[in-house]
Amino acid sequence: MSSDKNILEIPKLYNENFDNLYDVFLNASLQRSTMLKLPIDLSGINLINDRWRHERTWLMFLYVLIEAWESKLNAEFRHFLYTTQECNEIKKLLKEVKRTKQIDLLRNIRDYMAHRDEKKFWDQGRKDVLNNFTKFNKIHQTFSNFFLIPKSFV
């Protein structure tokens, strides 16, 4: 670890792991950014407007990020990251997300968005978006704090 606390040195061995996770984070961030620019349209009672579509897509990618972060493929990289102070917040957050069942809501949304061949219009995943923005945004912000700090690949 560098003496500069804002720099996380990641061994070259892990560049691909980082790039893969960062790409998923950027997918989620792009959807979130677009969603936040759109007006909240309360007349969209069936959640049929671009704001709701982008929110569901953002949350789908957020779940994919968590899934990738915790994957067997990234186990060694994750272990390396958890030895750094920069990732303690992610570790605590993911434990809390599981304890409070927020992970189930995100999985429902991902399944709804990615498996429309098996899901009906009013599937639970469509409704799990409602009244959870603050919780989901906290998850996104915690990952942002990690991914948006300067990195030094040594």
Backbone as a ProteinNet text record, in pm:
[ID]
protein_1_A
[PRIMARY]
MSSDKNILEIPKLYNENFDNLYDVFLNASLQRSTMLKLPIDLSGINLINDRWRHERTWLMFLYVLIEAWESKLNAEFRHFLYTTQECNEIKKLLKEVKRTKQIDLLRNIRDYMAHRDEKKFWDQGRKDVLNNFTKFNKIHQTFSNFFLIPKSFV
[TERTIARY]
84.9	0	88.9	55.4	129.2	114	208.7	197.6	84.1	46.8	-66.2	-194.6	-274.5	-394.5	-500.7	-490.8	-589.2	-555	-442	-399.2	-404.4	-472.1	-475.6	-390.6	-284.6	-197.5	-249.9	-284.5	-337.3	-235.7	-190.6	-92.1	-144.5	-54.3	-92.3	-172.4	-144.7	-217.3	-368.2	-410.3	-552	-615.2	-539.1	-594.6	-723.7	-727.5	-846.9	-966.4	-942.1	-1051.5	-1107.9	-1018.2	-1062.6	-1138.9	-1082.7	-1147.4	-1287.2	-1303	-1432.3	-1535.2	-1495.9	-1586.6	-1615	-1513	-1528.6	-1624.6	-1617.7	-1707.3	-1853.2	-1879.5	-2016.8	-2060	-1969.9	-2000.8	-2036.1	-1960.3	-1988.7	-2122.7	-2158.3	-2290.7	-2400.5	-2387.3	-2486.4	-2486.8	-2370.1	-2359.1	-2419.9	-2401.3	-2459.1	-2612	-2668.7	-2814.5	-2864.5	-2792.5	-2830.9	-2824	-2716.2	-2698.4	-2811.1	-2844.3	-2952.9	-3085.9	-3109.4	-3233.1	-3249.4	-3143.3	-3152.1	-3181.5	-3153.8	-3181.4	-3327.3	-3397.5	-3535.8	-3632.5	-3741.6	-3838.8	-3911.3	-3950.2	-4034.1	-4176.1	-4231.6	-4364.8	-4461.5	-4534.8	-4627.2	-4748.1	-4766.2	-4877.7	-4843.2	-4716.7	-4674.3	-4704.1	-4829.5	-4871.1	-4829.8	-4818.7	-4776.1	-4625.3	-4557.9	-4411.7	-4363.8	-4441.8	-4407.6	-4366.5	-4240.8	-4180.2	-4029.5	-3957.6	-3812.5	-3744.8	-3794.5	-3735.5	-3738.4	-3854.1	-3865.8	-3783.6	-3778.5	-3698.1	-3550.3	-3501.2	-3360.6	-3334	-3429	-3408.6	-3398.6	-3487.6	-3480.9	-3351.6	-3308.4	-3184.3	-3064.3	-3065.1	-2958.8	-2949.8	-3064	-3065	-3029.7	-3065.6	-3025.3	-2872.2	-2809.3	-2663.5	-2599.3	-2664	-2611.6	-2607.4	-2712.1	-2711.2	-2601	-2585.8	-2480.8	-2343.1	-2325.1	-2198.1	-2173.9	-2274.2	-2259.3	-2231	-2303.6	-2285.4	-2143	-2093	-1956.8	-1854.1	-1877.6	-1785.8	-1768.2	-1876.6	-1873.3	-1849.4	-1823.2	-1807.5	-1679.5	-1681.3	-1563.7	-1448.5	-1481.4	-1381.6	-1300.8	-1365.3	-1298.8	-1258.1	-1262.3	-1235.1	-1095.8	-995.1	-858.4	-839.3	-893.9	-886.5	-961	-1079.9	-1160.2	-1084.5	-1019.8	-940.2	-829.7	-762.9	-659.9	-719.3	-835.1	-897.7	-941.3	-989.8	-1037.5	-922.7	-799.8	-685.6	-651.7	-721.1	-698.5	-813.1	-784.5	-887	-994.5	-961.1	-1054.9	-1178.2	-1169.4	-1279.9	-1357.8	-1319.9	-1393.9	-1540.2	-1566.2	-1705.4	-1787	-1727.3	-1799	-1829.2	-1732.2	-1751.2	-1865.1	-1865	-1971.5	-2106.2	-2106	-2229.8	-2291.8	-2212.6	-2266.6	-2322.9	-2260.7	-2314.2	-2451.5	-2462.6	-2588.8	-2696.5	-2657	-2751	-2810.7	-2732.2	-2783	-2869.4	-2824.8	-2899.6	-3038.8	-3049.1	-3176.2	-3258.7	-3209.6	-3280.7	-3288.6	-3211.3	-3207.5	-3154.3	-3067.2	-3012.4	-3123.2	-3225.2	-3337	-3417.1	-3435	-3505.9	-3428.9	-3297.5	-3216.3	-3217.5	-3213.4	-3218.2	-3351.8	-3459.1	-3591.3	-3595.6	-3539.4	-3537	-3451.5	-3335.1	-3248.9	-3319.8	-3381.1	-3451	-3565.7	-3637.6	-3748.1	-3697.3	-3589.3	-3537.2	-3471.1	-3403	-3324.8	-3397.8	-3508.9	-3580.4	-3726.8	-3751.1	-3889.7	-3960.8	-3886.3	-3947.6	-4016.8	-3982	-4038.7	-4120.7	-4118.2	-4181.1	-4300.6	-4403.9	-4521.5	-4501.7	-4587.5	-4574.2	-4565.7	-4651.4	-4652.2	-4577.8	-4470	-4384.5	-4329.9	-4292.2	-4240.6	-4121.8	-4039.2	-3924.2	-3961.1	-4076.2	-4122.1	-4157.9	-4213.3	-4260.5	-4151.2	-4046.3	-3941.9	-3859.7	-3877.8	-3812.3	-3868.8	-3996.4	-4069	-4019.5	-4006.1	-3973.2	-3839.3	-3747.2	-3616.6	-3499.1	-3525.8	-3418.8	-3304.4	-3336.6	-3232.1	-3142.5	-3201.7	-3122.9	-3032.8	-3090.7	-3013.4	-2906.4	-2937.6	-2840.1	-2720.4	-2743.6	-2633	-2538.3	-2593.2	-2510.4	-2425.7	-2490.7	-2418.6	-2308.1	-2339.4	-2241.6	-2122.7	-2145.9	-2035.9	-1941.2	-1995.8	-1910	-1843	-1913.7	-1854.5	-1732.1	-1741.8	-1628.5	-1505.2	-1525.2	-1411.9	-1365.5	-1457.3	-1417.4	-1371.9	-1413	-1381	-1262.5	-1192.5	-1067.5	-956.5	-851.2	-740.4	-680.6	-641.3	-579.1	-438.5	-348.7	-214.1	-189.7	-174.8	-152.6	-2.5	48.3	193.4	227.9
-117	0	122.5	217.4	342.5	423.3	514.5	602.4	702.4	728.5	817.2	737.5	775.1	697.4	702.6	795	803.3	712.5	647.9	561	416.5	333.2	190.3	121.3	56.7	-13.3	-155	-187	-319	-391.3	-507	-580.2	-608.7	-610.8	-634.3	-761.8	-858.6	-985.1	-963.9	-858.1	-835.1	-730.6	-678.4	-575.5	-619.3	-740.8	-787.5	-800	-846.3	-853.5	-714.5	-619.3	-482.1	-428.4	-445.3	-393.7	-451.6	-579.9	-645.8	-585.5	-570.9	-514	-366.4	-295.2	-152.5	-132.4	-219.1	-209.8	-226.8	-321.9	-341.5	-219.4	-167.9	-46.7	68.2	83.7	191.7	171.2	47.5	20.6	67.2	32.8	75.7	227.7	287.4	432.9	508.2	457.2	521.3	521.6	409.4	401.3	493.9	496.9	582.8	729.8	767.7	906.4	951.1	866.4	898.5	906.1	811.5	810.2	939.4	984.8	1102.5	1230.2	1230.5	1347	1351.7	1241.7	1232.9	1273.5	1338	1379	1257.2	1270.3	1167.6	1194.5	1100.3	1115.7	1028.4	1091	1015.2	963.2	1011.6	958.6	820.6	783	651.4	545.3	533	443.4	298.9	260.5	124.9	114.2	219	224	211.5	272.5	269.1	409.1	439	559.2	541.1	630.8	612.6	617.5	700.7	708.7	571.3	506	374.8	269.2	276.5	179.5	192.7	316.1	336.4	297	319.8	279.9	128.1	57	-89.7	-141.4	-77	-120.1	-90.6	27	61.3	-45.6	-82.9	-179	-319.2	-351.7	-480.2	-486.9	-381.1	-379.6	-371.3	-306.4	-300.4	-440.7	-518.8	-657.1	-736.7	-716.4	-787.2	-750.8	-625.3	-584	-659.8	-667.6	-741.2	-888.2	-943.3	-1084.6	-1108.8	-1018.7	-1032.7	-1011.4	-912.6	-883.9	-1008.1	-1077.2	-1191.9	-1325.5	-1321.4	-1444.8	-1520	-1646.8	-1731.8	-1680	-1632.2	-1577.9	-1465.6	-1386	-1272	-1296.6	-1419.9	-1449.8	-1405	-1438.5	-1401.8	-1250.2	-1186.8	-1041.4	-974.3	-1024.3	-970.4	-983.2	-1097	-1116	-1011.3	-988.7	-885.1	-749	-717.1	-586.8	-571.9	-678.4	-670.7	-652.8	-671	-644.1	-495.7	-418.5	-274.2	-201.8	-92.6	-15.8	34.3	57.3	111.8	23.6	-102.7	-194.8	-238	-190.3	-227.9	-187.7	-72.4	-26.4	-118.6	-166.3	-258.8	-388.6	-439.4	-563.9	-549.1	-440.6	-416.4	-397.5	-323.5	-297.6	-427.4	-513.1	-637	-726.9	-726.5	-803.5	-747.6	-616.2	-550.9	-573	-567.2	-587.5	-727.8	-823.9	-960.5	-973.9	-915	-924.2	-862.4	-750.2	-679.1	-724.4	-822.8	-880	-785.3	-675.9	-588.3	-663.8	-759.8	-838.4	-914.4	-957.6	-1028.9	-936.3	-811.5	-714.2	-691	-672.4	-650.6	-772.3	-890.2	-1012.5	-1022.4	-988.8	-990.1	-894.4	-776.7	-677.7	-728.9	-782.6	-837.5	-949.3	-1040.2	-1151.6	-1101.5	-1002.7	-946	-884.6	-809	-740.8	-836.9	-937.1	-1025.2	-1152.4	-1182.6	-1307.5	-1280.4	-1190.3	-1155.9	-1271.6	-1369.7	-1489.3	-1571.7	-1546.3	-1619.6	-1531.7	-1401.1	-1308.2	-1239.5	-1220	-1147	-998.9	-916.6	-771.5	-724.1	-773.5	-731.1	-827.7	-881.9	-966.8	-885.4	-953.2	-886.2	-795.3	-835	-753.8	-616.6	-604.4	-473.6	-383.1	-440.8	-363.2	-336.7	-417.3	-402	-274.5	-205.7	-76.9	27	16.1	119.3	136.6	262.9	301.4	249	221.4	168.7	248.6	364.4	440.9	471.4	516.4	555.6	437.6	321.4	201.7	162.6	160.6	119.9	223.1	349.4	454	444.4	404.1	385.2	275.7	170	62.6	118.6	191.6	248.2	343.1	428	525.7	456.5	346.8	273.7	218.2	161.9	115.2	233.2	344.7	464.6	509.5	507.2	548.3	463.6	338.2	252.6	277.2	267.8	272.2	410.2	514.6	647.8	712.4	636.6	688.2	658.5	739.3	711.8	574.2	509.4	377.8	385.8	311.6	299.2	151.6	115.1	-26.2	-49.2	-129	-151.9	-290.1
0	0	0	-77.7	-88.6	39.2	61.1	177.1	158.2	35.7	7.7	27.6	127.2	160.4	51.6	-42.4	-150.2	-267.9	-262.3	-371.8	-324.3	-400	-370.9	-476.4	-432.8	-525.8	-544.7	-666.6	-698.4	-785.2	-741.3	-822.4	-962.7	-1058	-1197.9	-1214.7	-1129.6	-1134	-1126	-1056.5	-1032.1	-1123.5	-1219.4	-1307.4	-1374.3	-1425	-1496.2	-1402.4	-1279.6	-1182	-1156.7	-1133.9	-1108.7	-1229.4	-1349.6	-1470.6	-1488.4	-1461.3	-1477	-1380.6	-1254.4	-1154.4	-1183.3	-1223.9	-1253.6	-1370.4	-1469	-1584.3	-1541.4	-1454.1	-1405.7	-1323.4	-1240.9	-1164.1	-1258.5	-1366.4	-1462.3	-1531.3	-1561.5	-1619.4	-1524.6	-1397.8	-1298.2	-1285.8	-1283.6	-1268.2	-1385.4	-1503.3	-1622	-1613.2	-1574.9	-1561.2	-1449.7	-1338.8	-1226.1	-1266.4	-1332.9	-1375.6	-1468.8	-1564.4	-1657.9	-1583.9	-1493.7	-1416.2	-1337.6	-1271.6	-1186.6	-1265.3	-1393.1	-1477.9	-1523.2	-1507.1	-1553.6	-1442.3	-1479.6	-1376.8	-1319.5	-1194	-1131.4	-1177.8	-1250.7	-1307.8	-1229.6	-1141.9	-1057.5	-1134	-1256.4	-1335.8	-1391.5	-1383.4	-1430.6	-1326.4	-1290.8	-1184	-1210.1	-1334.2	-1367.6	-1382.3	-1338.1	-1344.7	-1489.4	-1579.9	-1722	-1765	-1746.7	-1803.4	-1795.9	-1858.4	-1866.2	-1729.8	-1640.2	-1505.5	-1438.1	-1439	-1375	-1447.6	-1579.4	-1655.9	-1619.3	-1614.1	-1578.4	-1433.5	-1345.4	-1206.6	-1194.7	-1261.3	-1256.3	-1320.1	-1428.3	-1493.6	-1404	-1340.1	-1244.5	-1136.7	-1079.3	-969.5	-1017.1	-1139.7	-1196.4	-1201.2	-1254.5	-1262.2	-1123.5	-1029.6	-893.6	-833.1	-857.9	-810	-880.4	-1011	-1085.7	-1029.1	-989.9	-929.1	-798.7	-714.4	-588.6	-616	-710.2	-747.8	-797.7	-881.8	-934.7	-823.6	-739.8	-628.8	-541.7	-515.7	-425.7	-496.8	-624.2	-701.3	-665.6	-695.9	-677.4	-764.4	-881.7	-973.7	-909	-824.2	-762	-616.6	-570.9	-429.8	-386.5	-462.2	-424.1	-428.7	-531.1	-543.7	-427.8	-397.6	-288.1	-155.5	-133.6	-12.3	-5.3	-116.1	-122.1	-86	-144.2	-118.9	26.6	85.8	223.6	323.4	278.3	365.1	365.3	283.2	278.3	346.8	405.8	475.9	380.4	254.9	158.3	138.3	168	139.7	263.2	378.9	499	489.4	430.7	419.3	329	221.6	132.8	206.6	278.2	352.4	453.5	530.5	628.4	559	450.1	377.4	327.1	265.7	209.8	319.7	433.8	547.2	587.3	591.5	627.2	521	394.3	283	289.1	328.5	343.1	467.5	577.4	703.6	690.9	620.4	607.7	487.4	415.3	300	179.3	179.6	62.8	-59.7	-35.2	-145.8	-218	-143	-204.2	-296	-252.5	-336.9	-466.3	-453.4	-573.1	-665.9	-607.8	-690.1	-763	-693.7	-757.1	-876	-858.7	-967.3	-1082.7	-1051.5	-1157.8	-1232.8	-1157.8	-1221.5	-1308.5	-1258.5	-1335.2	-1465.2	-1457.6	-1575.6	-1674.5	-1623.5	-1710.3	-1751.3	-1688.3	-1717.3	-1745.9	-1837.7	-1870.6	-1939.7	-1983.2	-2039.5	-1930.7	-1804.9	-1692.7	-1598.7	-1619.1	-1525.6	-1589	-1509.5	-1555	-1528	-1585.3	-1575.6	-1430.7	-1343	-1203.5	-1113.4	-1162.6	-1081.6	-963.2	-858.5	-738.9	-771	-865.3	-902.5	-956.9	-1017.6	-1066.3	-948.6	-844.3	-729.4	-626.5	-623.1	-521.7	-537.7	-648	-668.7	-571.8	-544.1	-469.7	-325.9	-286.1	-148.3	-98.6	-187.8	-147.1	-202.1	-260.6	-324.3	-227.5	-107.5	-12.1	22.7	44.3	76.3	-40.3	-159.5	-276.5	-311.1	-293	-322.1	-227.5	-103	-7.8	-57.4	-111.5	-167	-280.7	-370.4	-484.6	-437.6	-341	-291.7	-225	-157.7	-93.7	-199.4	-305.3	-414.3	-485.2	-497.7	-559.8	-482.2	-349.9	-267.2	-295	-329.8	-365.3	-509.1	-602.7	-743.8	-790.5	-725.6	-773.7	-702.8	-616.5	-561.4	-661.1	-661.6	-753.9	-730.2	-838	-829.1	-889.1	-832.2	-887.1	-911.7	-1035.7	-1068.3	-1079.4	-987.3	-982.1	-1033.2
[MASK]
++++++++++++++++++++++++++++++++++++++++++++++++++++++++++++++++++++++++++++++++++++++++++++++++++++++++++++++++++++++++++++++++++++++++++++++++++++++++++

